[in-house]
Amino acid sequence: MFIPAEPDAFDCDPAKTALVIIDMQRDFLEPGGFGAALGNDVSLLASAIAPAQRLLDAARGAGIFVIHTREGHRPDLSDAPDRKVKRGAENQRIGAEGPMGRILVRGEPGHDIIPELAPHQGEPVIDKPGKGAFYQTDLEAILRNRGISQLILCGVTTEVCVHTTLREANDRGFWCLVASDACGSYFPEFHRVALDMVKAQGGIFGWVTDVASICPVLAGANDKAASTTIMS
Ligand code: TIU
């Protein structure tokens, strides 16, 4: 089944596809978290929530494998390089106490995925210490063991964790489709250019489309699966 996309249609096999939702955490989307500590206006990411919800619903409806990721560190910060921790004012750093608990630390309220996109039972949550979801995680094993070769990617931020994961996935041979409006950045210009970079040069990193182009195709997959079930 073909999803309209750029630079050309994305040939999607739902049985081999995973939706990977990157870092839709309170720490990035809500005031008082890591994103805000870095000096960003976190309200700029809000536009990604509703499209990501629609995409998640459509993927679940089509029986597509859903994976969530979270960026964060162990409470003792032993998995966080100094280079990452020792930046900015001490009370604004990873591990510092904030209104949502310790910033970017696993188990703290700020580390949670926002309620709108809460994982369902059986959907893996990948806790990652870096920007890329393949770095120091079991994401690749989970995908390979399930026979996944295609990824639909969304989340935050477009040019940081979504892009890093996309590049890692592309080098590992996964076909990658980025859902543009289900991604968000603190820098609208970076968002736009990051998406342009994906689809330039004949799709050097993959394909780009919007949620409205994906959902009807996934709904069609769902109809097809339902009719096959009824007939068999
Ligand atoms: N700062 C920024 O734009 N992003 C991150 O630090 N992490 C993610 O993108 N998840």
Residues whose N, C-alpha, C, O or C-beta is under 5 A from the ligand:
A	BS01	TIU	D23 E71 V156 T157 V160 C161
